[in-house]
Amino acid sequence: MTDQPRPINEIEVAAINAKNMAEAAAAHPEEPQGTSVLPIAIGLGIGSAALAAALLYVNHARKKK
């Protein structure tokens, strides 16, 4: 056997980097930030409008027959 270290491939490098990043993230936890209500409200408004439009379209198509 030789005392030379074996070459490190890209998978091992990625694993080492991921481990280092996880350790760094654990050492410096961030404070949780509040969730913005605006995107949720916009999503509910758009969803409700789409549902209302679909119901109006279906009822309008039924009345024609």
N, C-alpha and C positions, 0 to 999 in steps of 0.2 A: 504494500500500500504506500501511497505517496502522502506527504504531509501538505500537499497543495489543496487549497479550498476549491470546491467544485464551483463552476459558474452558476450564477443565479439567473433563472429565466424570468420572463415578463409576468408570469402568474405569481411567482414568489414575490416579485417586486410589488405587484398590486396588493397582495395579501399583507405585506409589511407596511405599505402605505395606509391601507385600511385600518390596520391595528394602531398605527401611530395617530391617525385622525380620530379614532374612537377614544383613545387615551387622552388626547388633547381636548376633545369635546367633553369628556367626563370631568376633566380637571377644571373646566371653566363653564359651569352650567349657566345658561341664559335664563333670565326671568321670563315667564310666559307673558305674552302680549295679549291684550283683549281682542276678541273677535269683533270685527266691524259688523254692525247690523245692516248697513246700507245694502251690500250685495245680496243679503238674504231677502230683504224687503223687495228689492228690484226683481229678484227671481220669482218670488211669490206673486208679485203684480203681473209679470209677464205670463206666468203659468196660468193664473186666473183668467187673464184676458184671452189667452189661447183657448182655454176650456170653454169660456162663454161664447167665443166666436164659433167654435166647433158645434156647440149645441144649437146656436141660432141657425147655422147652415143646415144642420140635420133637420130641424123643425121646418125650415123654409122649403126644403126639398120634399118633405112629406105633404105639405099643404098643396103643392102644385098638382099632385095626382088626383 
